[in-house]
């Protein structure tokens, strides 16, 4: 079962601002949907709340230490390891072999040691923000694909999807 991180990161490392994305890039949203459709998604509570509603066609697994938090349309996990176990069950039931970890920073930090793949949208800009992608030893990964994302007329920045696979054994 492959564990993948799906993230958009600006040139300055920023991934979020005020509980949302610090840019508008329609092709990135379409790419996110394409990469995650039909798969279990693992995310933190704040990331889930930024979505406004559960993402359709996917198991939304939300990590929260608040046992009373029960959002409609989501499965709950108390910690990252529990979320991965639940995601594995969901993936098996769906007949898929990939789990997508979609944020935020603390969830990415927990996923990095076990991530097999990173789908990184490189946002070619430096917007202000208050959430960053964790530091990562990129030498543990190799670039396996690169795809420029077409810019829409209302997009804030150009972007490129880069796919990285982990090298060798962990």
URCORJO-V189461 format. One record per residue. N is the residue number from 1. RES is the residue in one small letter. SS is DSSP state (alpha for helix, beta for strand, coil for the rest). OMEGA is omega as a letter, one per 30 degrees, with the letter a starting at -180 (999 if undefined). D_CENTER is the distance of its C-alpha to the mean C-alpha in Angstrom with 1 decimal. Layout:
# URCORJO-V189461
n->N res->RES ss->SS omega->OMEGA d_center->D_CENTER
n->N res->RES ss->SS omega->OMEGA d_center->D_CENTER
This chain:
# URCORJO-V189461
n->1 res->x ss->coil omega->a d_center->16.5
n->2 res->x ss->beta omega->l d_center->13.7
n->3 res->x ss->beta omega->a d_center->10.7
n->4 res->x ss->beta omega->l d_center->7.9
n->5 res->x ss->beta omega->l d_center->5.0
n->6 res->x ss->beta omega->a d_center->3.4
n->7 res->x ss->beta omega->l d_center->4.5
n->8 res->x ss->beta omega->a d_center->7.9
n->9 res->x ss->beta omega->l d_center->10.5
n->10 res->x ss->beta omega->l d_center->14.1
n->11 res->x ss->coil omega->a d_center->17.1
n->12 res->x ss->coil omega->l d_center->17.8
n->13 res->x ss->coil omega->a d_center->14.5
n->14 res->x ss->beta omega->l d_center->13.6
n->15 res->x ss->beta omega->a d_center->10.2
n->16 res->x ss->beta omega->l d_center->11.9
n->17 res->x ss->beta omega->l d_center->15.5
n->18 res->x ss->coil omega->l d_center->17.3
n->19 res->x ss->coil omega->l d_center->14.4
n->20 res->x ss->beta omega->l d_center->13.1
n->21 res->x ss->coil omega->a d_center->12.2
n->22 res->x ss->coil omega->l d_center->15.2
n->23 res->x ss->coil omega->l d_center->15.8
n->24 res->x ss->coil omega->l d_center->16.5
n->25 res->x ss->coil omega->a d_center->15.5
n->26 res->x ss->alpha omega->a d_center->16.2
n->27 res->x ss->alpha omega->l d_center->15.5
n->28 res->x ss->alpha omega->l d_center->11.9
n->29 res->x ss->alpha omega->l d_center->11.5
n->30 res->x ss->alpha omega->l d_center->13.5
n->31 res->x ss->alpha omega->l d_center->11.6
n->32 res->x ss->alpha omega->l d_center->8.3
n->33 res->x ss->alpha omega->a d_center->10.8
n->34 res->x ss->alpha omega->a d_center->12.5
n->35 res->x ss->alpha omega->a d_center->9.9
n->36 res->x ss->alpha omega->a d_center->8.8
n->37 res->x ss->coil omega->l d_center->12.4
n->38 res->x ss->coil omega->a d_center->14.3
n->39 res->x ss->coil omega->l d_center->11.8
n->40 res->x ss->beta omega->l d_center->11.1
n->41 res->x ss->beta omega->l d_center->7.9
n->42 res->x ss->beta omega->l d_center->7.8
n->43 res->x ss->beta omega->l d_center->7.5
n->44 res->x ss->beta omega->a d_center->10.3
n->45 res->x ss->alpha omega->a d_center->13.2
n->46 res->x ss->alpha omega->l d_center->13.0
n->47 res->x ss->alpha omega->l d_center->9.5
n->48 res->x ss->alpha omega->a d_center->11.2
n->49 res->x ss->alpha omega->l d_center->14.4
n->50 res->x ss->alpha omega->a d_center->13.1
n->51 res->x ss->alpha omega->a d_center->12.5
n->52 res->x ss->coil omega->l d_center->16.3
n->53 res->x ss->coil omega->l d_center->16.2
n->54 res->x ss->coil omega->l d_center->14.4
n->55 res->x ss->coil omega->a d_center->12.6
n->56 res->x ss->coil omega->l d_center->15.4
n->57 res->x ss->coil omega->a d_center->15.7
n->58 res->x ss->coil omega->l d_center->13.0
n->59 res->x ss->beta omega->l d_center->13.4
n->60 res->x ss->beta omega->a d_center->11.8
n->61 res->x ss->beta omega->a d_center->12.1
n->62 res->x ss->beta omega->l d_center->12.4
n->63 res->x ss->beta omega->l d_center->13.5
n->64 res->x ss->coil omega->l d_center->16.5
n->65 res->x ss->coil omega->l d_center->19.7
n->66 res->x ss->coil omega->a d_center->21.6
n->67 res->x ss->coil omega->l d_center->23.2
n->68 res->x ss->coil omega->a d_center->24.6
n->69 res->x ss->coil omega->a d_center->21.3
n->70 res->x ss->coil omega->a d_center->21.1
n->71 res->x ss->coil omega->l d_center->19.3
n->72 res->x ss->coil omega->l d_center->20.5
n->73 res->x ss->coil omega->a d_center->18.4
n->74 res->x ss->coil omega->l d_center->16.1
n->75 res->x ss->beta omega->a d_center->16.7
n->76 res->x ss->beta omega->l d_center->17.0
n->77 res->x ss->beta omega->a d_center->16.7
n->78 res->x ss->coil omega->a d_center->18.5
n->79 res->x ss->coil omega->a d_center->16.5
n->80 res->x ss->alpha omega->a d_center->13.7
n->81 res->x ss->alpha omega->l d_center->16.3
n->82 res->x ss->alpha omega->l d_center->17.4
n->83 res->x ss->alpha omega->l d_center->13.9
n->84 res->x ss->alpha omega->l d_center->13.7
n->85 res->x ss->alpha omega->l d_center->17.3
n->86 res->x ss->alpha omega->l d_center->16.8
n->87 res->x ss->alpha omega->l d_center->13.9
n->88 res->x ss->alpha omega->l d_center->16.3
n->89 res->x ss->alpha omega->a d_center->19.0
n->90 res->x ss->alpha omega->a d_center->17.1
n->91 res->x ss->alpha omega->l d_center->16.2
n->92 res->x ss->alpha omega->a d_center->19.8
n->93 res->x ss->alpha omega->l d_center->21.1
n->94 res->x ss->alpha omega->a d_center->19.2
n->95 res->x ss->coil omega->l d_center->20.3
n->96 res->x ss->coil omega->a d_center->17.0
n->97 res->x ss->coil omega->a d_center->16.3
n->98 res->x ss->beta omega->l d_center->12.5
n->99 res->x ss->beta omega->a d_center->10.0
n->100 res->x ss->beta omega->l d_center->6.2
n->101 res->x ss->beta omega->a d_center->4.5
n->102 res->x ss->coil omega->l d_center->2.0
n->103 res->x ss->coil omega->g d_center->4.9
n->104 res->x ss->coil omega->a d_center->7.6
n->105 res->x ss->alpha omega->a d_center->9.7
n->106 res->x ss->alpha omega->l d_center->11.6
n->107 res->x ss->alpha omega->l d_center->9.0
n->108 res->x ss->alpha omega->l d_center->7.7
n->109 res->x ss->alpha omega->l d_center->11.5
n->110 res->x ss->alpha omega->a d_center->12.2
n->111 res->x ss->alpha omega->a d_center->10.1
n->112 res->x ss->alpha omega->a d_center->11.3
n->113 res->x ss->coil omega->a d_center->14.8
n->114 res->x ss->coil omega->a d_center->14.1
n->115 res->x ss->coil omega->l d_center->11.3
n->116 res->x ss->coil omega->a d_center->13.2
n->117 res->x ss->beta omega->l d_center->11.1
n->118 res->x ss->beta omega->l d_center->8.8
n->119 res->x ss->beta omega->a d_center->8.1
n->120 res->x ss->beta omega->l d_center->8.8
n->121 res->x ss->beta omega->l d_center->10.2
n->122 res->x ss->beta omega->l d_center->13.1
n->123 res->x ss->beta omega->a d_center->14.4
n->124 res->x ss->beta omega->l d_center->18.2
n->125 res->x ss->coil omega->a d_center->19.2
n->126 res->x ss->coil omega->a d_center->19.4
n->127 res->x ss->coil omega->l d_center->18.9
n->128 res->x ss->coil omega->l d_center->19.7
n->129 res->x ss->coil omega->a d_center->17.1
n->130 res->x ss->coil omega->l d_center->16.8
n->131 res->x ss->beta omega->a d_center->13.4
n->132 res->x ss->beta omega->l d_center->12.7
n->133 res->x ss->coil omega->a d_center->10.6
n->134 res->x ss->coil omega->l d_center->12.6
n->135 res->x ss->coil omega->a d_center->15.5
n->136 res->x ss->coil omega->l d_center->15.2
n->137 res->x ss->coil omega->a d_center->18.1
n->138 res->x ss->alpha omega->l d_center->17.1
n->139 res->x ss->alpha omega->l d_center->20.4
n->140 res->x ss->alpha omega->a d_center->18.9
n->141 res->x ss->beta omega->l d_center->16.9
n->142 res->x ss->beta omega->l d_center->18.5
n->143 res->x ss->beta omega->a d_center->17.6
n->144 res->x ss->beta omega->l d_center->18.1
n->145 res->x ss->beta omega->l d_center->17.5
n->146 res->x ss->beta omega->a d_center->17.5
n->147 res->x ss->beta omega->l d_center->17.6
n->148 res->x ss->beta omega->l d_center->18.6
n->149 res->x ss->beta omega->a d_center->17.2
n->150 res->x ss->coil omega->a d_center->20.2
n->151 res->x ss->coil omega->l d_center->20.8
n->152 res->x ss->coil omega->a d_center->21.9
n->153 res->x ss->coil omega->a d_center->24.9
n->154 res->x ss->coil omega->a d_center->23.1
n->155 res->x ss->coil omega->a d_center->20.1
n->156 res->x ss->coil omega->a d_center->20.1
n->157 res->x ss->coil omega->l d_center->19.2
n->158 res->x ss->beta omega->l d_center->19.1
n->159 res->x ss->beta omega->l d_center->16.0
n->160 res->x ss->beta omega->l d_center->15.5
n->161 res->x ss->beta omega->l d_center->12.9
n->162 res->x ss->beta omega->a d_center->13.5
n->163 res->x ss->beta omega->l d_center->12.8
n->164 res->x ss->beta omega->l d_center->13.7
n->165 res->x ss->beta omega->l d_center->15.1
n->166 res->x ss->beta omega->l d_center->16.4
n->167 res->x ss->coil omega->l d_center->20.1
n->168 res->x ss->coil omega->a d_center->22.6
n->169 res->x ss->coil omega->l d_center->22.6
n->170 res->x ss->coil omega->999 d_center->20.9
